[in-house]
Amino acid sequence: MPVVVLGLNHKTAPISLLERLSIGQEQLPKALHELENSEHILEAAILSTCNRIEVYAVVSKFHAGSQDLRNFLAEFCHVAPEDFADHLYTYHDDAAVRHLFRVAAGIDSMVVGESEILGQVRRAYQVSADEGMVQRILGGAFRQALRVGKQARTDTGIGRNPVSVSSAAVDLARRAFPSGTLDGKKVVVVGAGKMGRLAARSLASAGASDLTVVNRTDSRGEDLAALFDGEARSLDDIDEAIRDADILICSTTAPEAVLHHDQVASAMEGRADRALFIVDIAVPRDVDPASADVPGVVLRDIDDLKGVVETNLGSRMSEISKIDEIIRAAVDRFVEWERSTEFAPTAAALVAKADLIRQVELERIAGVLGELTEEQRTAIDHLSRRMVSKILHTPLDRVKKMSSSKQGYVHLAALRELFELDDDSRPE
């Protein structure tokens, strides 16, 4: 099973590196087509979220395929390989599939059991399918991962009282105030996507009642603001929107910062001792990190959420062992399915190639044999078919039995290599 996953996440890399390697939704088709042009990449899907960038692939050769993935990240994201080499993790075969299942189940996330990741895995699969980059093996792995993610949330308590990066950000903001609530605080949410919606919902639950939504698309921002009886503003009005804010939560998908140091400094003029608490959960970051130097500004990002997340882990930890059991069974089912379906196309390719060779040789001797009766031609054709069938019977029978073993893929790969089954050229 030649599956590889290569990536970085919140456990292995800081936000400053993750944002440099982030691949936006609108960039995915182009990125997938670049992977398609890689020599050793057969199938591929990209999962890029606020706390991870991972490329899943089916490769023709493990080491060469893994190198293709590293080269892709460096070239597509314009980041030198040495800048991220020490932060990379790579999984192969069963371990790669198990990692995908853990991600979909929400137990590899910074916020264990988070609600967003399953939808993000689904979108990564859908985009790759639309671009023709997932076929039998990776398509099967992602479909199984989505089933595992759903089962983990229905059969265990991991999804009970759902937590998200957005809700953790709100919890971080709530802790910044002595009262422990957001009553009477003026809050601005920048970004009306899913993260923004979750943040707005968490803010309302935490007592925030004065909400302004800032978004690039006016209609989307207005729809979200209306849900919480708030105000909607255009991104062009962000300077004015944050001037009176107590809390600012940013979660856009913009490729670069939407709020710069000078804008934050200007917003803080005339506020006396009134602080501005900013939580930037976007990747790449929405707020210029230099804004933290502005007097009165407290700026937090994804890296700062880890402490909040650890204290909220609590009861979820007891559910991880149950999910691991679900994943273990799912990996076993996937491996069994993959091995059982790999033999048929290999056997069919070998039989087809042998029959093509048989037909070519019959054509060659047709002139030598001279005029033959219909009965003689039928006898020769029948004899040649029986010879090919008998020659192939034993190796095919042996490989079929071997294909169900742990090293089944190795035996099938050897058969394809020995008989050049991936070479579509006509025999000479």
Secondary structure as UniProt FT lines:
FT   STRAND          3..9
FT   TURN            10..12
FT   HELIX           15..18
FT   TURN            19..20
FT   HELIX           25..27
FT   HELIX           28..36
FT   TURN            39..40
FT   STRAND          41..49
FT   TURN            50..51
FT   STRAND          52..59
FT   HELIX           62..77
FT   HELIX           81..84
FT   HELIX           85..87
FT   STRAND          89..92
FT   HELIX           93..105
FT   TURN            112..113
FT   HELIX           117..130
FT   TURN            131..132
FT   HELIX           136..155
FT   TURN            158..159
FT   HELIX           165..175
FT   TURN            178..179
FT   TURN            183..184
FT   STRAND          186..190
FT   HELIX           194..205
FT   TURN            206..207
FT   STRAND          210..215
FT   HELIX           218..227
FT   TURN            228..229
FT   STRAND          231..234
FT   HELIX           235..237
FT   HELIX           238..242
FT   TURN            243..244
FT   STRAND          247..250
FT   HELIX           261..267
FT   TURN            268..270
FT   TURN            272..273
FT   STRAND          276..280
FT   HELIX           289..293
FT   TURN            295..296
FT   STRAND          297..301
FT   HELIX           302..305
FT   HELIX           306..311
FT   TURN            312..313
FT   HELIX           314..316
FT   HELIX           317..369
FT   HELIX           374..402
FT   TURN            403..404
FT   TURN            406..407
FT   HELIX           408..418
FT   TURN            419..422
//
